[in-house]
Amino acid sequence: MPREPDHGITCETCDAACCRLEVLCLTETGVPQCFTRRDAWGGTVMDRLDDGWCAALDRDSLRCRIYAWRPLVCREFEMGGPDCRIERGIAE
């Protein structure tokens, strides 16, 4: 099995690129309601600040303030995975 390229992506070097994406809350994980809103279709999504960043992101540390209760989509977004590399603009 081929090994994934090492792009130096770790929690310590994370630039929270995924925290600018639209996140649907598809399952109940305990996301505090103050961090969510209803979208135009009536779905629950993570609220975002005026500049596009997720409202649950700690701007100083670039860490999720609700990590233990984050939405399923965030749980499945693999650090260093294909989607992460796309958001960071890293080509294979």
Gaussian input, Z-matrix of N, CA and C with variables (Angstrom, degrees):
# hf/3-21g

backbone

0 1
 N
 C     1     B1
 C     2     B2     1     A1
 N     3     B3     2     A2     1     D1
 C     4     B4     3     A3     2     D2
 C     5     B5     4     A4     3     D3
 N     6     B6     5     A5     4     D4
 C     7     B7     6     A6     5     D5
 C     8     B8     7     A7     6     D6
 N     9     B9     8     A8     7     D7
 C    10    B10     9     A9     8     D8
 C    11    B11    10    A10     9     D9
 N    12    B12    11    A11    10    D10
 C    13    B13    12    A12    11    D11
 C    14    B14    13    A13    12    D12
 N    15    B15    14    A14    13    D13
 C    16    B16    15    A15    14    D14
 C    17    B17    16    A16    15    D15
 N    18    B18    17    A17    16    D16
 C    19    B19    18    A18    17    D17
 C    20    B20    19    A19    18    D18
 N    21    B21    20    A20    19    D19
 C    22    B22    21    A21    20    D20
 C    23    B23    22    A22    21    D21
 N    24    B24    23    A23    22    D22
 C    25    B25    24    A24    23    D23
 C    26    B26    25    A25    24    D24
 N    27    B27    26    A26    25    D25
 C    28    B28    27    A27    26    D26
 C    29    B29    28    A28    27    D27
 N    30    B30    29    A29    28    D28
 C    31    B31    30    A30    29    D29
 C    32    B32    31    A31    30    D30
 N    33    B33    32    A32    31    D31
 C    34    B34    33    A33    32    D32
 C    35    B35    34    A34    33    D33
 N    36    B36    35    A35    34    D34
 C    37    B37    36    A36    35    D35
 C    38    B38    37    A37    36    D36
 N    39    B39    38    A38    37    D37
 C    40    B40    39    A39    38    D38
 C    41    B41    40    A40    39    D39
 N    42    B42    41    A41    40    D40
 C    43    B43    42    A42    41    D41
 C    44    B44    43    A43    42    D42
 N    45    B45    44    A44    43    D43
 C    46    B46    45    A45    44    D44
 C    47    B47    46    A46    45    D45
 N    48    B48    47    A47    46    D46
 C    49    B49    48    A48    47    D47
 C    50    B50    49    A49    48    D48
 N    51    B51    50    A50    49    D49
 C    52    B52    51    A51    50    D50
 C    53    B53    52    A52    51    D51
 N    54    B54    53    A53    52    D52
 C    55    B55    54    A54    53    D53
 C    56    B56    55    A55    54    D54
 N    57    B57    56    A56    55    D55
 C    58    B58    57    A57    56    D56
 C    59    B59    58    A58    57    D57
 N    60    B60    59    A59    58    D58
 C    61    B61    60    A60    59    D59
 C    62    B62    61    A61    60    D60
 N    63    B63    62    A62    61    D61
 C    64    B64    63    A63    62    D62
 C    65    B65    64    A64    63    D63
 N    66    B66    65    A65    64    D64
 C    67    B67    66    A66    65    D65
 C    68    B68    67    A67    66    D66
 N    69    B69    68    A68    67    D67
 C    70    B70    69    A69    68    D68
 C    71    B71    70    A70    69    D69
 N    72    B72    71    A71    70    D70
 C    73    B73    72    A72    71    D71
 C    74    B74    73    A73    72    D72
 N    75    B75    74    A74    73    D73
 C    76    B76    75    A75    74    D74
 C    77    B77    76    A76    75    D75
 N    78    B78    77    A77    76    D76
 C    79    B79    78    A78    77    D77
 C    80    B80    79    A79    78    D78
 N    81    B81    80    A80    79    D79
 C    82    B82    81    A81    80    D80
 C    83    B83    82    A82    81    D81
 N    84    B84    83    A83    82    D82
 C    85    B85    84    A84    83    D83
 C    86    B86    85    A85    84    D84
 N    87    B87    86    A86    85    D85
 C    88    B88    87    A87    86    D86
 C    89    B89    88    A88    87    D87
 N    90    B90    89    A89    88    D88
 C    91    B91    90    A90    89    D89
 C    92    B92    91    A91    90    D90
 N    93    B93    92    A92    91    D91
 C    94    B94    93    A93    92    D92
 C    95    B95    94    A94    93    D93
 N    96    B96    95    A95    94    D94
 C    97    B97    96    A96    95    D95
 C    98    B98    97    A97    96    D96
 N    99    B99    98    A98    97    D97
 C   100   B100    99    A99    98    D98
 C   101   B101   100   A100    99    D99
 N   102   B102   101   A101   100   D100
 C   103   B103   102   A102   101   D101
 C   104   B104   103   A103   102   D102
 N   105   B105   104   A104   103   D103
 C   106   B106   105   A105   104   D104
 C   107   B107   106   A106   105   D105
 N   108   B108   107   A107   106   D106
 C   109   B109   108   A108   107   D107
 C   110   B110   109   A109   108   D108
 N   111   B111   110   A110   109   D109
 C   112   B112   111   A111   110   D110
 C   113   B113   112   A112   111   D111
 N   114   B114   113   A113   112   D112
 C   115   B115   114   A114   113   D113
 C   116   B116   115   A115   114   D114
 N   117   B117   116   A116   115   D115
 C   118   B118   117   A117   116   D116
 C   119   B119   118   A118   117   D117
 N   120   B120   119   A119   118   D118
 C   121   B121   120   A120   119   D119
 C   122   B122   121   A121   120   D120
 N   123   B123   122   A122   121   D121
 C   124   B124   123   A123   122   D122
 C   125   B125   124   A124   123   D123
 N   126   B126   125   A125   124   D124
 C   127   B127   126   A126   125   D125
 C   128   B128   127   A127   126   D126
 N   129   B129   128   A128   127   D127
 C   130   B130   129   A129   128   D128
 C   131   B131   130   A130   129   D129
 N   132   B132   131   A131   130   D130
 C   133   B133   132   A132   131   D131
 C   134   B134   133   A133   132   D132
 N   135   B135   134   A134   133   D133
 C   136   B136   135   A135   134   D134
 C   137   B137   136   A136   135   D135
 N   138   B138   137   A137   136   D136
 C   139   B139   138   A138   137   D137
 C   140   B140   139   A139   138   D138
 N   141   B141   140   A140   139   D139
 C   142   B142   141   A141   140   D140
 C   143   B143   142   A142   141   D141
 N   144   B144   143   A143   142   D142
 C   145   B145   144   A144   143   D143
 C   146   B146   145   A145   144   D144
 N   147   B147   146   A146   145   D145
 C   148   B148   147   A147   146   D146
 C   149   B149   148   A148   147   D147
 N   150   B150   149   A149   148   D148
 C   151   B151   150   A150   149   D149
 C   152   B152   151   A151   150   D150
 N   153   B153   152   A152   151   D151
 C   154   B154   153   A153   152   D152
 C   155   B155   154   A154   153   D153
 N   156   B156   155   A155   154   D154
 C   157   B157   156   A156   155   D155
 C   158   B158   157   A157   156   D156
 N   159   B159   158   A158   157   D157
 C   160   B160   159   A159   158   D158
 C   161   B161   160   A160   159   D159
 N   162   B162   161   A161   160   D160
 C   163   B163   162   A162   161   D161
 C   164   B164   163   A163   162   D162
 N   165   B165   164   A164   163   D163
 C   166   B166   165   A165   164   D164
 C   167   B167   166   A166   165   D165
 N   168   B168   167   A167   166   D166
 C   169   B169   168   A168   167   D167
 C   170   B170   169   A169   168   D168
 N   171   B171   170   A170   169   D169
 C   172   B172   171   A171   170   D170
 C   173   B173   172   A172   171   D171
 N   174   B174   173   A173   172   D172
 C   175   B175   174   A174   173   D173
 C   176   B176   175   A175   174   D174
 N   177   B177   176   A176   175   D175
 C   178   B178   177   A177   176   D176
 C   179   B179   178   A178   177   D177
 N   180   B180   179   A179   178   D178
 C   181   B181   180   A180   179   D179
 C   182   B182   181   A181   180   D180
 N   183   B183   182   A182   181   D181
 C   184   B184   183   A183   182   D182
 C   185   B185   184   A184   183   D183
 N   186   B186   185   A185   184   D184
 C   187   B187   186   A186   185   D185
 C   188   B188   187   A187   186   D186
 N   189   B189   188   A188   187   D187
 C   190   B190   189   A189   188   D188
 C   191   B191   190   A190   189   D189
 N   192   B192   191   A191   190   D190
 C   193   B193   192   A192   191   D191
 C   194   B194   193   A193   192   D192
 N   195   B195   194   A194   193   D193
 C   196   B196   195   A195   194   D194
 C   197   B197   196   A196   195   D195
 N   198   B198   197   A197   196   D196
 C   199   B199   198   A198   197   D197
 C   200   B200   199   A199   198   D198
 N   201   B201   200   A200   199   D199
 C   202   B202   201   A201   200   D200
 C   203   B203   202   A202   201   D201
 N   204   B204   203   A203   202   D202
 C   205   B205   204   A204   203   D203
 C   206   B206   205   A205   204   D204
 N   207   B207   206   A206   205   D205
 C   208   B208   207   A207   206   D206
 C   209   B209   208   A208   207   D207
 N   210   B210   209   A209   208   D208
 C   211   B211   210   A210   209   D209
 C   212   B212   211   A211   210   D210
 N   213   B213   212   A212   211   D211
 C   214   B214   213   A213   212   D212
 C   215   B215   214   A214   213   D213
 N   216   B216   215   A215   214   D214
 C   217   B217   216   A216   215   D215
 C   218   B218   217   A217   216   D216
 N   219   B219   218   A218   217   D217
 C   220   B220   219   A219   218   D218
 C   221   B221   220   A220   219   D219
 N   222   B222   221   A221   220   D220
 C   223   B223   222   A222   221   D221
 C   224   B224   223   A223   222   D222
 N   225   B225   224   A224   223   D223
 C   226   B226   225   A225   224   D224
 C   227   B227   226   A226   225   D225
 N   228   B228   227   A227   226   D226
 C   229   B229   228   A228   227   D227
 C   230   B230   229   A229   228   D228
 N   231   B231   230   A230   229   D229
 C   232   B232   231   A231   230   D230
 C   233   B233   232   A232   231   D231
 N   234   B234   233   A233   232   D232
 C   235   B235   234   A234   233   D233
 C   236   B236   235   A235   234   D234
 N   237   B237   236   A236   235   D235
 C   238   B238   237   A237   236   D236
 C   239   B239   238   A238   237   D237
 N   240   B240   239   A239   238   D238
 C   241   B241   240   A240   239   D239
 C   242   B242   241   A241   240   D240
 N   243   B243   242   A242   241   D241
 C   244   B244   243   A243   242   D242
 C   245   B245   244   A244   243   D243
 N   246   B246   245   A245   244   D244
 C   247   B247   246   A246   245   D245
 C   248   B248   247   A247   246   D246
 N   249   B249   248   A248   247   D247
 C   250   B250   249   A249   248   D248
 C   251   B251   250   A250   249   D249
 N   252   B252   251   A251   250   D250
 C   253   B253   252   A252   251   D251
 C   254   B254   253   A253   252   D252
 N   255   B255   254   A254   253   D253
 C   256   B256   255   A255   254   D254
 C   257   B257   256   A256   255   D255
 N   258   B258   257   A257   256   D256
 C   259   B259   258   A258   257   D257
 C   260   B260   259   A259   258   D258
 N   261   B261   260   A260   259   D259
 C   262   B262   261   A261   260   D260
 C   263   B263   262   A262   261   D261
 N   264   B264   263   A263   262   D262
 C   265   B265   264   A264   263   D263
 C   266   B266   265   A265   264   D264
 N   267   B267   266   A266   265   D265
 C   268   B268   267   A267   266   D266
 C   269   B269   268   A268   267   D267
 N   270   B270   269   A269   268   D268
 C   271   B271   270   A270   269   D269
 C   272   B272   271   A271   270   D270
 N   273   B273   272   A272   271   D271
 C   274   B274   273   A273   272   D272
 C   275   B275   274   A274   273   D273

   B1=1.4526
   B2=1.5282
   B3=1.3433
   B4=1.4714
   B5=1.5197
   B6=1.2957
   B7=1.4585
   B8=1.5235
   B9=1.3272
   B10=1.4635
   B11=1.5321
   B12=1.3380
   B13=1.4633
   B14=1.5215
   B15=1.3090
   B16=1.4604
   B17=1.5229
   B18=1.3180
   B19=1.4625
   B20=1.5219
   B21=1.3253
   B22=1.4553
   B23=1.5129
   B24=1.3139
   B25=1.4658
   B26=1.5160
   B27=1.3124
   B28=1.4584
   B29=1.5178
   B30=1.3196
   B31=1.4653
   B32=1.5284
   B33=1.3191
   B34=1.4666
   B35=1.5183
   B36=1.3419
   B37=1.4684
   B38=1.5216
   B39=1.3108
   B40=1.4627
   B41=1.5226
   B42=1.3381
   B43=1.4609
   B44=1.5246
   B45=1.3305
   B46=1.4637
   B47=1.5231
   B48=1.3287
   B49=1.4617
   B50=1.5261
   B51=1.3152
   B52=1.4659
   B53=1.5242
   B54=1.3007
   B55=1.4648
   B56=1.5216
   B57=1.3132
   B58=1.4710
   B59=1.5261
   B60=1.3263
   B61=1.4564
   B62=1.5240
   B63=1.3265
   B64=1.4626
   B65=1.5225
   B66=1.3221
   B67=1.4653
   B68=1.5253
   B69=1.3271
   B70=1.4594
   B71=1.5141
   B72=1.2986
   B73=1.4698
   B74=1.5241
   B75=1.3309
   B76=1.4586
   B77=1.5171
   B78=1.3161
   B79=1.4611
   B80=1.5242
   B81=1.3075
   B82=1.4673
   B83=1.5289
   B84=1.3217
   B85=1.4635
   B86=1.5274
   B87=1.3301
   B88=1.4596
   B89=1.5079
   B90=1.3440
   B91=1.4621
   B92=1.5251
   B93=1.3356
   B94=1.4633
   B95=1.5310
   B96=1.3111
   B97=1.4537
   B98=1.5306
   B99=1.3119
   B100=1.4668
   B101=1.5319
   B102=1.3311
   B103=1.4646
   B104=1.5249
   B105=1.3430
   B106=1.4593
   B107=1.5201
   B108=1.3267
   B109=1.4654
   B110=1.5252
   B111=1.3109
   B112=1.4671
   B113=1.5202
   B114=1.3362
   B115=1.4620
   B116=1.5271
   B117=1.3217
   B118=1.4624
   B119=1.5220
   B120=1.3291
   B121=1.4655
   B122=1.5222
   B123=1.3331
   B124=1.4571
   B125=1.5133
   B126=1.3244
   B127=1.4588
   B128=1.5166
   B129=1.3060
   B130=1.4679
   B131=1.5191
   B132=1.3285
   B133=1.4628
   B134=1.5208
   B135=1.3173
   B136=1.4560
   B137=1.5198
   B138=1.3165
   B139=1.4574
   B140=1.5227
   B141=1.3033
   B142=1.4601
   B143=1.5187
   B144=1.2939
   B145=1.4633
   B146=1.5223
   B147=1.3123
   B148=1.4609
   B149=1.5245
   B150=1.3257
   B151=1.4632
   B152=1.5308
   B153=1.3427
   B154=1.4584
   B155=1.5133
   B156=1.3220
   B157=1.4659
   B158=1.5241
   B159=1.3249
   B160=1.4599
   B161=1.5299
   B162=1.3285
   B163=1.4660
   B164=1.5312
   B165=1.3436
   B166=1.4692
   B167=1.5302
   B168=1.3169
   B169=1.4654
   B170=1.5252
   B171=1.3290
   B172=1.4636
   B173=1.5248
   B174=1.3164
   B175=1.4567
   B176=1.5280
   B177=1.3235
   B178=1.4642
   B179=1.5182
   B180=1.3376
   B181=1.4669
   B182=1.5225
   B183=1.3368
   B184=1.4646
   B185=1.5243
   B186=1.3188
   B187=1.4720
   B188=1.5256
   B189=1.3248
   B190=1.4510
   B191=1.5232
   B192=1.3292
   B193=1.4649
   B194=1.5278
   B195=1.3227
   B196=1.4642
   B197=1.5286
   B198=1.3124
   B199=1.4687
   B200=1.5355
   B201=1.3107
   B202=1.4679
   B203=1.5288
   B204=1.3265
   B205=1.4629
   B206=1.5202
   B207=1.3324
   B208=1.4588
   B209=1.5384
   B210=1.3395
   B211=1.4603
   B212=1.5347
   B213=1.3323
   B214=1.4559
   B215=1.5220
   B216=1.3284
   B217=1.4621
   B218=1.5333
   B219=1.3077
   B220=1.4659
   B221=1.5309
   B222=1.3183
   B223=1.4694
   B224=1.5202
   B225=1.3336
   B226=1.4659
   B227=1.5227
   B228=1.3208
   B229=1.4645
   B230=1.5259
   B231=1.3085
   B232=1.4614
   B233=1.5317
   B234=1.3232
   B235=1.4541
   B236=1.5232
   B237=1.3094
   B238=1.4590
   B239=1.5115
   B240=1.3266
   B241=1.4617
   B242=1.5227
   B243=1.3182
   B244=1.4708
   B245=1.5351
   B246=1.3297
   B247=1.4714
   B248=1.5243
   B249=1.3177
   B250=1.4668
   B251=1.5329
   B252=1.3260
   B253=1.4730
   B254=1.5245
   B255=1.3342
   B256=1.4663
   B257=1.5265
   B258=1.3310
   B259=1.4664
   B260=1.5214
   B261=1.3088
   B262=1.4712
   B263=1.5187
   B264=1.3556
   B265=1.4626
   B266=1.5185
   B267=1.3474
   B268=1.4600
   B269=1.5184
   B270=1.3037
   B271=1.4668
   B272=1.5287
   B273=1.3072
   B274=1.4790
   B275=1.5083
   A1=108.47
   A2=117.70
   A3=119.92
   A4=111.06
   A5=115.05
   A6=120.93
   A7=110.02
   A8=115.35
   A9=120.70
   A10=109.51
   A11=117.51
   A12=119.31
   A13=111.16
   A14=116.53
   A15=121.85
   A16=108.27
   A17=115.99
   A18=121.00
   A19=111.20
   A20=117.11
   A21=120.31
   A22=112.61
   A23=117.13
   A24=121.25
   A25=108.83
   A26=115.71
   A27=122.59
   A28=107.61
   A29=116.73
   A30=119.59
   A31=110.43
   A32=116.28
   A33=120.14
   A34=112.69
   A35=118.07
   A36=120.25
   A37=112.21
   A38=117.04
   A39=121.20
   A40=110.07
   A41=115.43
   A42=118.88
   A43=111.32
   A44=116.41
   A45=123.92
   A46=113.12
   A47=116.87
   A48=120.94
   A49=111.46
   A50=117.06
   A51=120.77
   A52=111.61
   A53=118.52
   A54=121.83
   A55=112.95
   A56=116.56
   A57=121.54
   A58=111.15
   A59=116.96
   A60=121.48
   A61=110.97
   A62=116.63
   A63=121.89
   A64=107.65
   A65=117.22
   A66=121.71
   A67=109.88
   A68=115.50
   A69=121.71
   A70=109.36
   A71=116.58
   A72=121.95
   A73=107.00
   A74=116.09
   A75=122.07
   A76=113.49
   A77=116.99
   A78=121.69
   A79=108.57
   A80=116.08
   A81=121.17
   A82=108.93
   A83=116.39
   A84=120.42
   A85=111.47
   A86=116.01
   A87=119.55
   A88=113.73
   A89=117.83
   A90=120.52
   A91=108.28
   A92=117.79
   A93=119.61
   A94=110.64
   A95=116.14
   A96=122.30
   A97=112.67
   A98=117.59
   A99=120.09
   A100=112.24
   A101=117.60
   A102=121.56
   A103=112.65
   A104=117.02
   A105=120.02
   A106=110.71
   A107=114.30
   A108=121.77
   A109=107.62
   A110=116.91
   A111=122.78
   A112=108.33
   A113=116.32
   A114=118.71
   A115=109.45
   A116=117.54
   A117=122.53
   A118=112.90
   A119=118.44
   A120=123.20
   A121=112.19
   A122=117.53
   A123=122.00
   A124=114.83
   A125=117.47
   A126=121.17
   A127=111.72
   A128=116.37
   A129=121.14
   A130=108.51
   A131=116.19
   A132=122.75
   A133=108.58
   A134=115.62
   A135=119.63
   A136=108.13
   A137=116.17
   A138=121.42
   A139=108.43
   A140=115.45
   A141=120.32
   A142=109.12
   A143=114.90
   A144=120.67
   A145=109.53
   A146=116.96
   A147=121.45
   A148=113.34
   A149=117.69
   A150=120.70
   A151=112.79
   A152=117.17
   A153=120.65
   A154=116.25
   A155=119.04
   A156=121.94
   A157=110.06
   A158=116.09
   A159=122.53
   A160=109.34
   A161=115.59
   A162=120.58
   A163=112.56
   A164=117.96
   A165=120.77
   A166=112.91
   A167=117.05
   A168=120.59
   A169=111.05
   A170=116.16
   A171=121.38
   A172=106.09
   A173=117.18
   A174=121.26
   A175=113.03
   A176=118.19
   A177=120.57
   A178=112.18
   A179=116.71
   A180=120.10
   A181=113.02
   A182=117.89
   A183=124.29
   A184=111.28
   A185=115.85
   A186=122.91
   A187=108.51
   A188=114.98
   A189=121.13
   A190=109.89
   A191=116.27
   A192=120.61
   A193=112.06
   A194=117.68
   A195=121.13
   A196=110.59
   A197=116.78
   A198=122.40
   A199=112.73
   A200=118.74
   A201=121.53
   A202=111.74
   A203=117.94
   A204=122.59
   A205=112.01
   A206=117.96
   A207=121.24
   A208=110.99
   A209=116.64
   A210=120.60
   A211=112.17
   A212=115.36
   A213=121.87
   A214=111.72
   A215=117.43
   A216=121.37
   A217=110.08
   A218=117.33
   A219=121.28
   A220=110.63
   A221=116.60
   A222=120.98
   A223=111.34
   A224=116.13
   A225=120.66
   A226=113.24
   A227=117.97
   A228=121.48
   A229=107.34
   A230=116.25
   A231=122.35
   A232=112.39
   A233=115.54
   A234=120.59
   A235=109.78
   A236=117.16
   A237=122.25
   A238=113.52
   A239=117.30
   A240=121.72
   A241=111.13
   A242=116.55
   A243=120.55
   A244=113.61
   A245=117.99
   A246=119.84
   A247=111.54
   A248=116.98
   A249=122.11
   A250=109.82
   A251=115.98
   A252=119.59
   A253=111.29
   A254=117.01
   A255=120.14
   A256=109.84
   A257=117.29
   A258=120.86
   A259=111.98
   A260=117.23
   A261=121.38
   A262=112.12
   A263=116.91
   A264=120.80
   A265=113.02
   A266=115.83
   A267=120.30
   A268=108.99
   A269=116.67
   A270=121.74
   A271=109.14
   A272=113.86
   A273=118.92
   A274=109.71
   D1=130.95
   D2=179.97
   D3=-68.45
   D4=144.43
   D5=179.76
   D6=-89.25
   D7=141.17
   D8=177.75
   D9=-64.45
   D10=141.48
   D11=176.29
   D12=-63.76
   D13=146.57
   D14=178.15
   D15=-91.20
   D16=113.07
   D17=179.97
   D18=-103.56
   D19=10.84
   D20=-179.42
   D21=70.02
   D22=24.27
   D23=-179.03
   D24=-89.87
   D25=115.21
   D26=177.35
   D27=-138.69
   D28=172.15
   D29=176.09
   D30=-58.23
   D31=-35.20
   D32=-177.69
   D33=-70.91
   D34=-23.94
   D35=-179.32
   D36=-108.80
   D37=11.88
   D38=-177.26
   D39=-66.71
   D40=132.20
   D41=175.83
   D42=-106.53
   D43=16.36
   D44=173.84
   D45=55.75
   D46=35.52
   D47=179.88
   D48=-57.81
   D49=-34.48
   D50=-179.09
   D51=-69.71
   D52=-17.31
   D53=-176.87
   D54=-78.96
   D55=8.30
   D56=173.79
   D57=-110.03
   D58=1.48
   D59=-178.95
   D60=-87.85
   D61=153.41
   D62=174.07
   D63=-71.81
   D64=126.66
   D65=-176.59
   D66=-119.68
   D67=115.02
   D68=174.67
   D69=-82.89
   D70=136.85
   D71=175.80
   D72=-93.37
   D73=91.14
   D74=-172.91
   D75=-84.61
   D76=-25.59
   D77=-178.94
   D78=-131.55
   D79=166.74
   D80=179.13
   D81=-86.72
   D82=112.27
   D83=177.15
   D84=-118.72
   D85=-2.69
   D86=-179.61
   D87=96.23
   D88=16.30
   D89=178.16
   D90=-57.66
   D91=123.62
   D92=177.98
   D93=-59.03
   D94=134.26
   D95=-175.39
   D96=-57.78
   D97=-27.13
   D98=-178.92
   D99=-66.53
   D100=-13.52
   D101=178.90
   D102=-102.79
   D103=6.86
   D104=-178.71
   D105=-121.46
   D106=166.71
   D107=174.45
   D108=-151.38
   D109=168.11
   D110=175.50
   D111=-92.30
   D112=134.91
   D113=176.53
   D114=-86.62
   D115=-178.89
   D116=-176.46
   D117=-62.27
   D118=-20.93
   D119=-178.82
   D120=-99.80
   D121=4.45
   D122=177.60
   D123=89.06
   D124=4.11
   D125=178.03
   D126=-81.62
   D127=156.69
   D128=176.10
   D129=-89.87
   D130=126.91
   D131=178.95
   D132=-129.23
   D133=159.51
   D134=173.55
   D135=-68.57
   D136=134.89
   D137=178.14
   D138=-70.37
   D139=148.92
   D140=176.56
   D141=-126.39
   D142=149.12
   D143=179.04
   D144=-76.25
   D145=170.40
   D146=-177.07
   D147=-55.73
   D148=-28.71
   D149=-178.68
   D150=-89.74
   D151=4.17
   D152=175.60
   D153=97.90
   D154=-11.05
   D155=-179.83
   D156=-76.30
   D157=147.50
   D158=175.63
   D159=-58.79
   D160=136.96
   D161=-179.08
   D162=-65.89
   D163=-20.42
   D164=-178.89
   D165=-87.62
   D166=-2.48
   D167=-178.61
   D168=-80.22
   D169=128.42
   D170=172.56
   D171=-77.27
   D172=113.45
   D173=-173.29
   D174=-68.16
   D175=-25.26
   D176=-179.59
   D177=-76.60
   D178=-42.76
   D179=-176.10
   D180=-100.22
   D181=-10.88
   D182=-172.72
   D183=55.83
   D184=36.96
   D185=176.81
   D186=-115.79
   D187=151.96
   D188=178.55
   D189=-73.83
   D190=128.98
   D191=179.55
   D192=-78.83
   D193=-12.62
   D194=-179.94
   D195=-124.15
   D196=35.59
   D197=-172.58
   D198=-49.81
   D199=-44.10
   D200=-178.23
   D201=-68.25
   D202=-19.75
   D203=-178.08
   D204=-116.46
   D205=14.25
   D206=-176.21
   D207=-62.28
   D208=154.85
   D209=-179.84
   D210=-63.22
   D211=159.40
   D212=179.20
   D213=-56.01
   D214=-41.71
   D215=180.00
   D216=-57.08
   D217=-41.66
   D218=179.20
   D219=-68.70
   D220=-37.56
   D221=178.79
   D222=-63.14
   D223=-35.01
   D224=-176.61
   D225=-88.15
   D226=-9.68
   D227=179.72
   D228=-77.65
   D229=101.90
   D230=-171.33
   D231=-77.60
   D232=123.40
   D233=176.03
   D234=-58.55
   D235=123.25
   D236=-179.72
   D237=81.19
   D238=-2.18
   D239=178.80
   D240=-74.33
   D241=177.80
   D242=-177.14
   D243=-55.09
   D244=-45.73
   D245=-179.77
   D246=-65.31
   D247=-38.69
   D248=178.07
   D249=-61.61
   D250=-45.85
   D251=-179.42
   D252=-65.27
   D253=-37.03
   D254=177.43
   D255=-62.27
   D256=-46.87
   D257=-179.70
   D258=-63.43
   D259=-30.90
   D260=179.15
   D261=-84.54
   D262=-6.82
   D263=-179.77
   D264=74.87
   D265=27.52
   D266=-179.77
   D267=-97.43
   D268=117.04
   D269=179.61
   D270=-86.96
   D271=150.30
   D272=176.69
   D273=-74.10

